[in-house]
Amino acid sequence: GQQLNQSPQSMFIQEGEDVSMNCTSSSIFNTWLWYKQDPGEGPVLLIALYKAGELTSNGRLTAQFGITRKDSFLNISASIPSDVGIYFCAANTGNQFYFGTGTSLTVIP
Amino acid sequence: DVKVTQSSRYLVKRTGEKVFLECVQDMDHENMFWYRQDPGLGLRLIYFSYDVKMKEKGDIPEGYSVSREKKERFSLILESASTNQTSMYLCASSFPGWSSGNTIYFGEGSWLTVV
């Protein structure tokens, strides 16, 4: 199945730094979603975006639905140790969802 | 609160055993999915169902079957488990594709080890 292009693959940052990751595709989507997955757990929804150009925040997290409907980014401001985990994007069209391969985030105290 | 519940979090099975993974959602979602997650390979769709008793093959259906007798319940069956089916299995659910603002919700995952 189609995968979304997610970058970077991994990030090592100091506590307090800001983080940015993005997903791109050659296809147009109706919905972009961002999830966090802790080791051994299922993915948890962070932010859902339903409209091209939409910018949505959830605490220190901000995500945007690209105007072309082919991309999305997620920013985390002022990172803290509990932000550690794998973040991945998902996009939807019709009955199917497509997923990025994930960004592994390590926060160094 | 949205809830997708997978009945078994950790299982260890022997090669050749029949394995059932159960999933229940409480959101009245029409669509339910089973994915497999392996390091470096991301999420791969095994099967999905868009209605009771309906099923569609995903990207990697070989060695698996599914059952959906009730709207809220979707089961994944490994007819004869093999070591290459050792993996994390994720159940998920969503509203139909034609609904606006569609979101997919995941269960906690089931870790299966086949020895």
Chai-1 contact restraints between the chains, C-beta under 6 A:
chainA,res_idxA,chainB,res_idxB,connection_type,confidence,min_distance_angstrom,max_distance_angstrom,comment,restraint_id
A,G1,B,L45,contact,1.0,0.0,6.0,A-B,restraint_1
A,G1,B,D59,contact,1.0,0.0,6.0,A-B,restraint_2
A,T31,B,N102,contact,1.0,0.0,6.0,A-B,restraint_3
A,G42,B,L90,contact,1.0,0.0,6.0,A-B,restraint_4
A,G42,B,F106,contact,1.0,0.0,6.0,A-B,restraint_5
A,G42,B,G107,contact,1.0,0.0,6.0,A-B,restraint_6
A,G42,B,E108,contact,1.0,0.0,6.0,A-B,restraint_7
A,G42,B,G109,contact,1.0,0.0,6.0,A-B,restraint_8
A,P43,B,F106,contact,1.0,0.0,6.0,A-B,restraint_9
A,A48,B,T103,contact,1.0,0.0,6.0,A-B,restraint_10
A,Y50,B,G101,contact,1.0,0.0,6.0,A-B,restraint_11
A,N92,B,N102,contact,1.0,0.0,6.0,A-B,restraint_12
A,G94,B,G97,contact,1.0,0.0,6.0,A-B,restraint_13
A,N95,B,Y50,contact,1.0,0.0,6.0,A-B,restraint_14
A,N95,B,G97,contact,1.0,0.0,6.0,A-B,restraint_15
A,F97,B,I104,contact,1.0,0.0,6.0,A-B,restraint_16
A,F99,B,G42,contact,1.0,0.0,6.0,A-B,restraint_17
A,F99,B,L43,contact,1.0,0.0,6.0,A-B,restraint_18
A,T101,B,G42,contact,1.0,0.0,6.0,A-B,restraint_19
